[in-house]
Amino acid sequence: MKYEVVLSLEAVEDVLRITITSQAKAEVVKAAKQIQEALCDDPAGAGEHLSEGLYFIDREPLRGFYTIDKDEMTVEIVQVKLV
């Protein structure tokens, strides 16, 4: 079963800000899509656990921080930064 991947308002703002200021806009958009796709099937295996339920995943040039709700089958990307 696939997880539903959602972005917090902060994560959406992060991606927009990074895209607007980047010289490689297409790469940023592609990385954001790759992060979302990777988290659909096995979010725990796709990234690395930091602490207290917070994980991160890298897809150049982005790093996404996310949480997993196994009961609801959802992943929330809470923040996005440049790697």
Secondary structure in CASP SS format (residue, H / E / C, confidence):
PFRMAT SS
TARGET T0000
AUTHOR 0000-0000-0000
METHOD secondary structure of the structure
MODEL  1
M C 1.00
K C 1.00
Y C 1.00
E E 1.00
V E 1.00
V E 1.00
L E 1.00
S C 1.00
L H 1.00
E H 1.00
A H 1.00
V H 1.00
E H 1.00
D H 1.00
V H 1.00
L H 1.00
R H 1.00
I H 1.00
T H 1.00
I H 1.00
T H 1.00
S C 1.00
Q C 1.00
A C 1.00
K H 1.00
A H 1.00
E H 1.00
V H 1.00
V H 1.00
K H 1.00
A H 1.00
A H 1.00
K H 1.00
Q H 1.00
I H 1.00
Q H 1.00
E H 1.00
A H 1.00
L H 1.00
C H 1.00
D H 1.00
D C 1.00
P H 1.00
A H 1.00
G H 1.00
A H 1.00
G C 1.00
E E 1.00
H E 1.00
L E 1.00
S E 1.00
E C 1.00
G C 1.00
L E 1.00
Y E 1.00
F E 1.00
I E 1.00
D E 1.00
R E 1.00
E C 1.00
P C 1.00
L E 1.00
R E 1.00
G E 1.00
F E 1.00
Y E 1.00
T E 1.00
I E 1.00
D E 1.00
K C 1.00
D C 1.00
E C 1.00
M C 1.00
T E 1.00
V E 1.00
E E 1.00
I E 1.00
V E 1.00
Q E 1.00
V E 1.00
K E 1.00
L E 1.00
V C 1.00
END
